[in-house]
Amino acid sequence: MQQERDFYLAWQLLLPGQSRRLHGLLAVAGSPREAFILPFPRLAALLGERGAAELVRRRDALDIKRELDKLKQAGAGFVTLADEDYPALLREIPDPPAALFYRGNLVAGEVAVAIVGTRRCSHYGCMVAEELAGEIAGAGVAVVSGLARGVDAAAHRGALAAGGRTIAVLGTGLDTCYPRENQQLLEEIASRGLVLTEFPLCMPPEPWHFPVRNRIIAGLSQAVVVVEAGRRSGALITADLALEQGREVMAVPGNITSPLSFGPNWLLKQGARPVTSGLDVLEGISQTVLFPAACPGRPVLDEFETALLTLLDDEALTQEEIIRRLKAPAHKVLSVLVYLELKGFVRAFPGGLYVKTRRAALAEGESPS
């Protein structure tokens, strides 16, 4: 290994997820190469004898060529702190990874916003995350999230559906999808966006990986938007990390009776920017992007369609509940629901629940924010 980037790669393989320890070594040694050849007594003074012995054992067994071959076979690339195309915002945090492993298209200097939240989100939270992501990505801003169930997956899907770009940050190696149910989503992101991680191939989803992963989600982004989060949600960890990194934190207001709203509502009380539309986010990061608003030429809703949407203002309802409340024939309600869903005014969720979307508010002439 002669090039500086080779030594950065070596350190990422030796100390994945331990960037603070690595930067401590670099501060003492002065460069990744000098840190790599530190003698055992110096390492022991910094890491303790057991830590130094384990590091030396792994260092002596490391085969960079073999690791590069594995990455190539996996269709993956890597970028290091020595490279110009290393994400510029991430480079600014106190403990950036020495190297990142990725699949997809690495875009230098792109503007990005993170959307995060609970894995067990409500229908409302899922819908909001997806719609916000679509609006943000549709404006040319990348949407960053963690590929987890719930809000994360909804944000990735929303960005892709809008034809925009999304970045998934993993808490595993690139060859491991967690949760497994998101494998197809991961592949779609890799083909149309970017999947990256600081963990080498074959790394499983250890619990401590995810708080470490969250600092990268925040570090890649100009702002972090929290949609739904309970008291102990990892999304609040991401928000804290974002504040430490000097990023803006935003939150979607939630129902005060819902435990899932504790996180965003608490952040709002601490001064987070409230978000009710993608435009709020874009204005918050000083992007001059305009969204379609209520304007001439929008679809005109008839009285029955408006009445149906009004029913969905405050809660999700099944088709049977809508029929009962409107006292209308089932075939008429069904046909209108199909029409409204095709127009993007309602969303159908598992269990037969229908939810009104923000697009419906625009069609009715309401303000999106």
Secondary structure, 3 states (H helix, E strand, C coil): CCCHHHHHHHHHHHCCCCHHHHHHHHHHHCCHHHHHCCCHHHHHHHHHHHHHHHHHHHHHHCCHHHHHHHHHHCCCEEEECCCCCCCHHHHCCCCCCCEEEEEECCCCCCCEEEEECCCCCCHHHHHHHHHHHHHHHHCCCEEEECCCCCHHHHHHHHHHHCCCCEEEECCCCCCCCCCHHHHHHHHHHHHHCEEEECCCCCCCCCCCHHHHHHHHHHHCCCEEEECCCCCCCHHHHHHHHHHHCCCEEEECCCCCCCHHHHHHHHHHHCCCEECCCHHHHHHHCCCCCCCCCCCCCCCCCCHHHHHHHHHCCCCCEEHHHHHHHHCCCHHHHHHHHHHHHHCCCEEEECCCEEEECHHHHHHCCCCCC
